[in-house]
Amino acid sequence: MKLSMPLLSRRGQQLIDAPPRPRYLFEHFVRADRSWDPELRPDGYISLCLAENKRMADRLIDCLDRYRDVPGDVLGYDDMIGNLEFRRNLAAFMSRSFLGRDIDADHIAILAGAGSVLEILFYVIANPGEGVLIPTPSYAGFWPDLEVRDGLTIVPVACRSRDNFRLTPALLDEAMASAKVPVKALLLTTPENPLGRVYTRDELRMILEWSEDNGLHAVFDEIYALSVFGERPFVSVASLRPQLGDRAHIVWGFSKDFGASGLRCGVLISGSDDTLRAVRELAYWSGCSGHTQYLLSRLVSDRDAVDDYIGRIRAGLKEAYDRVTQHLDALAIAYLPAEAGFFLICDLRAHLAAPTWEAERRLWHRILDEANVNLTPGEACRIAEPGFFRLCYAAEPEAAVQVAIERLGRVLRGRA
Ligand SMILES: Cc1ncc(COP(=O)(O)O)c(C=O)c1O
């Protein structure tokens, strides 16, 4: 008699029974091969739900194409938290371009994307069952990053639309006091995803001091640091002090500012030697390829090329944002102004049948079914109130975005 054992482990089965991937992404990938084309598929699918900037892809490919003299060393094992020369070049580049002070290569770890950095960093700083405060609206991916394998519980700090979604010490105190698990850390994104806003120096100081007063780790995800196009400059938490201490960490990567999410290169900056030592022990399972590190090392040390590239990213985003907001204005679709990133929040509360999550889901579905346009629903971004949707405008060609907004306008006016 053959023994019948389950095929998968409990945790493997759990991934199938309750996939951590949000629904809007699932719907994106089933439609992605039927995308809009002005001639072939004028009714085709248009994604406005992916936070990517693909407008600079050709230029980046041209840049990387120049670095063909790849040395044989890239084929072998290296330091799992990144090649030392790459970390040195990266430290110099990040210091001068957005950190606001010099940092040392010894304080940097490179892993396969910012998602890996977050998962591994939180694995080594928090125990299963502990809580992490995250101001909302938030990047939807923090939930799978921290909850699936690290076993942490996210404690949302619900910023409210009536306060323009501002984070205050009172909200942090409230979330801390009502948390049902012991809280170990605070994680926030600046520039914010999905609000597309930068935190000011004073706000960052308040958050850092509040975290220190409460004995928490503070993790600042600065992955959109170079994608700022508004009047207010980006301020990195690194620039607040010459040393951030053992419990403050910064995350960055090439996925957003360089539009290179496929290269899987994320960066951790930490002042804590022990944190970095523990991260190094896990890095083997999430290393960035030696070839990629070589190309990116050449890129960030090619000062003229990279500075020109960054100037163009910002100018291009400003143009794209202006065009999208003009179009939204013309169709009277409400949105919250942004100054960074590749997205903005549309306020579609007036179009909900009722102020409920069910009504938000129905509207999202209607837009998907009738307009063939996928927006990120606010529920995925853990917005405390139904009716807000994130619209990403740089992952598709400009003409596609314009068509998508036209179609969105028709659905909202009740004419599909
Ligand atoms: C705030 C934030 N952090 C991290 C990530 C993940 O980046 P990566 O693709 O490098 O893992 C994203 C991706 O959307 C993001 O928006």
The ligand as an SDF file (V2000), in Angstrom:
LIG
                    3D

 16 16  0  0  0  0  0  0  0  0999 V2000
    8.4770   51.5840   -1.9270 C   0  0  0  0  0  0  0  0  0  0  0  0
    8.9670   50.3570   -2.6320 C   0  0  0  0  0  0  0  0  0  0  0  0
    9.8970   49.5980   -2.0310 N   0  0  0  0  0  0  0  0  0  0  0  0
   10.3590   48.4740   -2.6170 C   0  0  0  0  0  0  0  0  0  0  0  0
    9.8970   48.0590   -3.8460 C   0  0  0  0  0  0  0  0  0  0  0  0
   10.4270   46.7720   -4.4520 C   0  0  0  0  0  0  0  0  0  0  0  0
   11.4930   47.0230   -5.3120 O   0  0  0  0  0  0  0  0  0  0  0  0
   12.3130   45.8510   -6.0320 P   0  0  0  0  0  0  0  0  0  0  0  0
   11.6920   45.6080   -7.3580 O   0  0  0  0  0  0  0  0  0  0  0  0
   13.7220   46.4010   -6.1580 O   0  0  0  0  0  0  0  0  0  0  0  0
   12.2720   44.6430   -5.1590 O   0  0  0  0  0  0  0  0  0  0  0  0
    8.9250   48.8380   -4.5060 C   0  0  0  0  0  0  0  0  0  0  0  0
    8.3710   48.4010   -5.8030 C   0  0  0  0  0  0  0  0  0  0  0  0
    7.3390   48.8530   -6.2650 O   0  0  0  0  0  0  0  0  0  0  0  0
    8.4650   50.0230   -3.8780 C   0  0  0  0  0  0  0  0  0  0  0  0
    7.5440   50.8060   -4.4630 O   0  0  0  0  0  0  0  0  0  0  0  0
  1  2  1  0
  2  3  1  0
  2 15  2  0
  3  4  2  0
  4  5  1  0
  5  6  1  0
  5 12  2  0
  6  7  1  0
  7  8  1  0
  8  9  2  0
  8 10  1  0
  8 11  1  0
 12 13  1  0
 12 15  1  0
 13 14  2  0
 15 16  1  0
M  END
$$$$
